[in-house]
Amino acid sequence: MSRARRGIDNGELSPLDIRIYTLLLESKEPLSVRDIASVLDASPSTVHYHVKKLKRLGLIQDGEEGYVVVGKVTLEDYIVIGRKVVPRLIVYSFFFLGLFLGQLVVALHRGEFTIDSLVAITTSLTAFTLMFLEGYRYRKRILT
């Protein structure tokens, strides 16, 4: 089985490899080395080196207009949804958002906020906020 078919563990890739892979994965169109270098603020020669590595691993291929993703990388702490790389923490944060909204609706429906409901609302809102912000930080880290 080829590496591209089984997926590559991100431990085999440098941070710049992962940034290039993510950029190409999320791009709607193929990107050239110069395009990638411009977006990532890196030198074209450095990007070319990493693109060759990704190509050798079977993760990307070049076409007439640039490079595209053809293989899969298992990115620790991230989930790929369609063509977007989303930190797991952001996905998990929405669970707590659901709890927050559910508790809020129940309390409003009853017309009263008890100590229990206030604790549940505050805790779930805090958990959502912290996980979302930390997930956002993870997202920025993979792109910059």
SEZA-348750 format. One line per field, with one value per residue (C-alpha): residue in three letters; x, y, z; residue number from 1. Coordinates in nm, 3 decimals, always signed. Example, Ala and Ser with C-alpha at 12.3 -4.5 7.8 and 13.67 -1.06 7.14 Angstrom:
2
type	c(ALA:SER)
east	c(+1.230:+1.367)
north	c(-0.450:-0.106)
up	c(+0.780:+0.714)
seq	c(1:2)
//
This chain:
144
type	c(MET:SER:ARG:ALA:ARG:ARG:GLY:ILE:ASP:ASN:GLY:GLU:LEU:SER:PRO:LEU:ASP:ILE:ARG:ILE:TYR:THR:LEU:LEU:LEU:GLU:SER:LYS:GLU:PRO:LEU:SER:VAL:ARG:ASP:ILE:ALA:SER:VAL:LEU:ASP:ALA:SER:PRO:SER:THR:VAL:HIS:TYR:HIS:VAL:LYS:LYS:LEU:LYS:ARG:LEU:GLY:LEU:ILE:GLN:ASP:GLY:GLU:GLU:GLY:TYR:VAL:VAL:VAL:GLY:LYS:VAL:THR:LEU:GLU:ASP:TYR:ILE:VAL:ILE:GLY:ARG:LYS:VAL:VAL:PRO:ARG:LEU:ILE:VAL:TYR:SER:PHE:PHE:PHE:LEU:GLY:LEU:PHE:LEU:GLY:GLN:LEU:VAL:VAL:ALA:LEU:HIS:ARG:GLY:GLU:PHE:THR:ILE:ASP:SER:LEU:VAL:ALA:ILE:THR:THR:SER:LEU:THR:ALA:PHE:THR:LEU:MET:PHE:LEU:GLU:GLY:TYR:ARG:TYR:ARG:LYS:ARG:ILE:LEU:THR)
east	c(+0.000:+0.142:+0.209:-0.049:-0.319:-0.247:-0.187:+0.124:+0.171:+0.251:+0.557:+0.728:+0.668:+0.824:+0.606:+0.661:+0.564:+0.238:+0.174:+0.228:+0.008:-0.268:-0.249:-0.277:-0.557:-0.766:-0.693:-0.969:-0.716:-0.366:-0.082:+0.266:+0.581:+0.582:+0.216:+0.291:+0.605:+0.414:+0.130:+0.361:+0.621:+0.900:+1.166:+1.075:+1.383:+1.279:+0.923:+1.052:+1.255:+0.950:+0.720:+0.963:+0.950:+0.567:+0.564:+0.812:+0.585:+0.290:+0.094:+0.086:+0.129:+0.199:-0.030:-0.026:-0.123:+0.039:+0.036:-0.266:-0.316:-0.360:-0.258:-0.375:-0.189:-0.310:-0.275:-0.262:-0.515:-0.692:-0.986:-1.021:-1.378:-1.415:-1.119:-1.085:-0.843:-1.026:-0.871:-1.045:-1.091:-1.317:-1.533:-1.547:-1.628:-1.958:-2.066:-2.040:-2.215:-2.504:-2.511:-2.508:-2.794:-2.994:-2.957:-3.042:-3.358:-3.472:-3.413:-3.596:-3.882:-3.921:-3.896:-3.638:-3.265:-3.173:-2.824:-2.790:-2.891:-2.661:-2.368:-2.445:-2.485:-2.169:-1.962:-2.072:-2.023:-1.676:-1.582:-1.706:-1.513:-1.186:-1.195:-1.292:-1.018:-0.756:-0.874:-0.847:-0.489:-0.416:-0.564:-0.345:-0.041:-0.085:-0.129:+0.150)
north	c(+0.000:+0.340:+0.604:+0.838:+0.572:+0.478:+0.837:+0.998:+1.070:+1.436:+1.327:+1.267:+1.628:+1.957:+2.250:+2.411:+2.087:+2.089:+2.456:+2.396:+2.086:+2.273:+2.570:+2.344:+2.139:+2.448:+2.620:+2.612:+2.617:+2.479:+2.693:+2.746:+2.755:+3.135:+3.154:+2.933:+3.130:+3.456:+3.339:+3.177:+3.455:+3.210:+3.201:+3.019:+2.796:+2.684:+2.619:+2.428:+2.198:+2.121:+2.081:+1.823:+1.636:+1.638:+1.523:+1.241:+1.127:+1.113:+1.387:+1.639:+1.638:+1.908:+1.992:+2.250:+2.534:+2.435:+2.183:+2.004:+1.761:+1.395:+1.216:+1.220:+1.335:+1.247:+1.578:+1.537:+1.761:+1.848:+1.714:+1.761:+1.859:+1.884:+2.100:+2.272:+2.178:+2.234:+2.196:+1.924:+2.173:+2.389:+2.086:+1.990:+2.348:+2.324:+2.045:+2.292:+2.558:+2.314:+2.252:+2.627:+2.693:+2.397:+2.512:+2.868:+2.763:+2.543:+2.823:+3.078:+2.837:+2.779:+3.151:+3.111:+3.079:+2.850:+2.818:+2.485:+2.633:+2.934:+2.706:+2.488:+2.791:+2.959:+2.640:+2.542:+2.895:+2.912:+2.570:+2.670:+2.997:+2.845:+2.554:+2.776:+3.030:+2.758:+2.592:+2.926:+2.954:+2.605:+2.709:+3.017:+2.807:+2.572:+2.863:+3.094)
up	c(+0.000:-0.091:+0.169:+0.016:+0.045:+0.406:+0.513:+0.649:+1.017:+1.072:+1.274:+0.939:+0.836:+0.940:+1.046:+0.705:+0.530:+0.726:+0.649:+0.276:+0.281:+0.467:+0.231:-0.074:+0.084:+0.158:-0.172:-0.431:-0.712:-0.772:-0.638:-0.776:-0.564:-0.592:-0.479:-0.179:-0.093:-0.111:+0.115:+0.371:+0.355:+0.278:+0.009:-0.314:-0.282:+0.069:-0.048:-0.351:-0.125:+0.092:-0.210:-0.353:-0.021:-0.016:-0.378:-0.301:-0.014:-0.254:-0.077:-0.361:-0.734:-0.985:-1.270:-1.544:-1.312:-0.984:-0.701:-0.556:-0.267:-0.361:-0.038:+0.320:+0.628:+0.975:+1.154:+1.530:+1.709:+1.381:+1.183:+0.809:+0.719:+0.344:+0.247:+0.586:+0.861:+1.191:+1.536:+1.741:+2.025:+1.810:+1.728:+2.097:+2.197:+2.011:+2.245:+2.533:+2.327:+2.287:+2.662:+2.727:+2.487:+2.620:+2.982:+2.885:+2.698:+2.989:+3.241:+3.025:+2.966:+3.340:+3.401:+3.673:+3.713:+4.000:+4.143:+3.959:+3.625:+3.672:+3.751:+3.447:+3.219:+3.346:+3.332:+2.981:+2.847:+3.004:+2.864:+2.518:+2.525:+2.647:+2.402:+2.112:+2.182:+2.228:+1.906:+1.728:+1.856:+1.718:+1.384:+1.366:+1.457:+1.162:+0.920:+1.041)
seq	c(1:2:3:4:5:6:7:8:9:10:11:12:13:14:15:16:17:18:19:20:21:22:23:24:25:26:27:28:29:30:31:32:33:34:35:36:37:38:39:40:41:42:43:44:45:46:47:48:49:50:51:52:53:54:55:56:57:58:59:60:61:62:63:64:65:66:67:68:69:70:71:72:73:74:75:76:77:78:79:80:81:82:83:84:85:86:87:88:89:90:91:92:93:94:95:96:97:98:99:100:101:102:103:104:105:106:107:108:109:110:111:112:113:114:115:116:117:118:119:120:121:122:123:124:125:126:127:128:129:130:131:132:133:134:135:136:137:138:139:140:141:142:143:144)
//
